[in-house]
């Protein structure tokens, strides 16, 4: 299949492979033979093409042997020893197994890792494996006792360990082999390392969080996926060739195809397809996407936390039938509805509009019903005997009087626990009368997690329940540092390595945008306003003609079709129409128009066409001044601040955003005092994006302005958690940059001093 065929065709669902009983964690493409998948259900399944329907695959073998969930897989091509090929697998049970696909049996059991196996790769007949293992080296220098924690790669030959070597200073998460013969490892220490034998040829630094997935781009370099939400393409020399930012959460996997396409899988529920650094399409899933791989023909297989493997294709002859496509669309819709809450209630649990046929019992009685994808509040009007619409419910107050419930049992606390290492969020119940060590042990056993997490869980419980006086177990030895638990007044060992601090969210990478839109509602509102103008003789001339209304519909149709953003375009008259409405329509009627502009900016061609108007006649600054002049209309404020925030998505606007930074921040500063939490969140997001931009541009004056605004947000007592969090990330990123400068200057001072003394 040529790259041209893949470049300009949308991927569609080909088939769904069902059989696993829990999360599908890994995919291994077995040449043209089939697909192997690993799962939390402790099994590996081999899928072959269905002889009766070439669009589909059937589970032809189930490999049983792991005692915990299975992760990385590697394919052994058919040879004399494995006439039908073989599979290498690694699991949470610390084991590496080699399987003969002809019999479906284990032929080798490689035992030697202490903790979860995270990567396996074939290297000239050997197997090299990575894990979150650690070992401790002891040394004495100048009468000081040092403990140094090392994380190792292991090499196996004919079922036996032949060597291991220190590879990183934190857990190793992935390992791959390059066509040139070298190995590459990725680690929680945020780096990649290039290996020839046991010699490290180069350390790649650039990610700000765990490097989780690796892949080869033939003839070009190395791909890395990270917990920092980005994907990087590296030259083998260590140079960063490209950074792909678009996922909104941890990126677990990445893969490339000879066509030049790249695919990535993320906790944000999307597999994204990239070309030349641009996201061409996002494939939505009803759960976390643990892995995504290209098949040889250019199709894509994805592994999801719902236990289903999905294959996606650009070949129209292999696309799933309409019934299955419709069923999958419904599955996605139901999944999203099941996760959406309004007023403290799940949206799916709300009654429909038929509930409004039942009269209220008292004046002012409220009722929330489901209308489409929203919860809408109504109030009973006793005098007129009808339900009056109050408005859409975005969220509701927490019911702090009720104790949390898990599996039908009430607890003092039910925590969301992120244990890292690619695990989904888990629920941890706890009562204050419980012993936190017993709670941690039972929970880890129940969740089938290593007991090495015990102390982290205990400290999490103590910190989040305010039990500061609980006695920490002094016998604990941290498996990641080799150090004892901290006990006040007691001596502790010193690590031989000065650990570099790493932060999950700081410095912030990439920009946040508001990319959800109810286009049907926007068009409906514009139509309502247009009818109002038509009915007013004094304003009839401002109304839209039928061709202009059709043009608006065409604009929205393009914006809805996100999968073709790479190829769809806008005419200059499209943008001119929107700007004409912004200028001429009454102030109270322009917010749906601003909302369309907000989405135009996210479209590559739309942003380019709009920029031409901004450069010639700054209609955007004119709009900002117009909507922020008192008395400001909340709907105008919200849509305009979201629109300006979306400008950060396109680097072409960076100069404009930097130039007008003071005017923009001053204009929207009133949003902080608004009781509307959506306005607060939008303002915090604007501040966060500005911090990322001004750090990149080394604009120190601008950084000070943004820091001041972010500190003002953080000081607000009754602010929503999300708004404050974004402000804190902005503050942390700006302070991180300041500390880097101080460190650099101090380092230069020390180096200069050293040279002087020499």
HELIX and SHEET records of a PDB file:
HELIX    1   1 UNK A    3  UNK A    7  1                                   5    
HELIX    2   2 UNK A  316  UNK A  318  5                                   3    
HELIX    3   3 UNK A  322  UNK A  339  1                                  18    
HELIX    4   4 UNK A  347  UNK A  349  5                                   3    
HELIX    5   5 UNK A  353  UNK A  357  5                                   5    
HELIX    6   6 UNK A  436  UNK A  446  1                                  11    
HELIX    7   7 UNK A  451  UNK A  453  5                                   3    
HELIX    8   8 UNK A  454  UNK A  465  1                                  12    
HELIX    9   9 UNK A  519  UNK A  535  1                                  17    
HELIX   10  10 UNK A  540  UNK A  542  5                                   3    
HELIX   11  11 UNK A  546  UNK A  560  1                                  15    
HELIX   12  12 UNK A  562  UNK A  564  5                                   3    
HELIX   13  13 UNK A  572  UNK A  584  1                                  13    
HELIX   14  14 UNK A  587  UNK A  589  5                                   3    
HELIX   15  15 UNK A  591  UNK A  600  1                                  10    
HELIX   16  16 UNK A  604  UNK A  616  1                                  13    
HELIX   17  17 UNK A  619  UNK A  628  1                                  10    
HELIX   18  18 UNK A  634  UNK A  646  1                                  13    
HELIX   19  19 UNK A  647  UNK A  649  5                                   3    
HELIX   20  20 UNK A  651  UNK A  653  5                                   3    
HELIX   21  21 UNK A  654  UNK A  659  1                                   6    
HELIX   22  22 UNK A  661  UNK A  668  1                                   8    
HELIX   23  23 UNK A  669  UNK A  673  5                                   5    
HELIX   24  24 UNK A  677  UNK A  696  1                                  20    
HELIX   25  25 UNK A  700  UNK A  714  1                                  15    
HELIX   26  26 UNK A  721  UNK A  757  1                                  37    
SHEET    1   A 4 UNK A  12  UNK A  18  0                                        
SHEET    2   A 4 UNK A 308  UNK A 313 -1                                        
SHEET    3   A 4 UNK A 300  UNK A 304 -1                                        
SHEET    4   A 4 UNK A 289  UNK A 294 -1                                        
SHEET    1   B 4 UNK A  24  UNK A  30  0                                        
SHEET    2   B 4 UNK A  34  UNK A  39 -1                                        
SHEET    3   B 4 UNK A  43  UNK A  49 -1                                        
SHEET    4   B 4 UNK A  57  UNK A  64 -1                                        
SHEET    1   C 4 UNK A  70  UNK A  76  0                                        
SHEET    2   C 4 UNK A  86  UNK A  91 -1                                        
SHEET    3   C 4 UNK A  96  UNK A 100 -1                                        
SHEET    4   C 4 UNK A 105  UNK A 110 -1                                        
SHEET    1   D 4 UNK A 117  UNK A 123  0                                        
SHEET    2   D 4 UNK A 126  UNK A 131 -1                                        
SHEET    3   D 4 UNK A 144  UNK A 157 -1                                        
SHEET    4   D 4 UNK A 135  UNK A 141 -1                                        
SHEET    1   E 4 UNK A 117  UNK A 123  0                                        
SHEET    2   E 4 UNK A 126  UNK A 131 -1                                        
SHEET    3   E 4 UNK A 144  UNK A 157 -1                                        
SHEET    4   E 4 UNK A 160  UNK A 168 -1                                        
SHEET    1   F 4 UNK A 117  UNK A 123  0                                        
SHEET    2   F 4 UNK A 126  UNK A 131 -1                                        
SHEET    3   F 4 UNK A 144  UNK A 157 -1                                        
SHEET    4   F 4 UNK A 494  UNK A 495  1                                        
SHEET    1   G 4 UNK A 172  UNK A 177  0                                        
SHEET    2   G 4 UNK A 183  UNK A 187 -1                                        
SHEET    3   G 4 UNK A 192  UNK A 196 -1                                        
SHEET    4   G 4 UNK A 199  UNK A 204 -1                                        
SHEET    1   H 4 UNK A 211  UNK A 217  0                                        
SHEET    2   H 4 UNK A 221  UNK A 226 -1                                        
SHEET    3   H 4 UNK A 230  UNK A 234 -1                                        
SHEET    4   H 4 UNK A 240  UNK A 245 -1                                        
SHEET    1   I 4 UNK A 251  UNK A 256  0                                        
SHEET    2   I 4 UNK A 261  UNK A 266 -1                                        
SHEET    3   I 4 UNK A 270  UNK A 275 -1                                        
SHEET    4   I 4 UNK A 278  UNK A 284 -1                                        
SHEET    1   J 2 UNK A 341  UNK A 342  0                                        
SHEET    2   J 2 UNK A 345  UNK A 346 -1                                        
SHEET    1   K 3 UNK A 366  UNK A 371  0                                        
SHEET    2   K 3 UNK A 374  UNK A 381 -1                                        
SHEET    3   K 3 UNK A 386  UNK A 393 -1                                        
SHEET    1   L 2 UNK A 405  UNK A 406  0                                        
SHEET    2   L 2 UNK A 409  UNK A 410 -1                                        
SHEET    1   M 2 UNK A 413  UNK A 417  0                                        
SHEET    2   M 2 UNK A 426  UNK A 430 -1                                        
END                                                                             
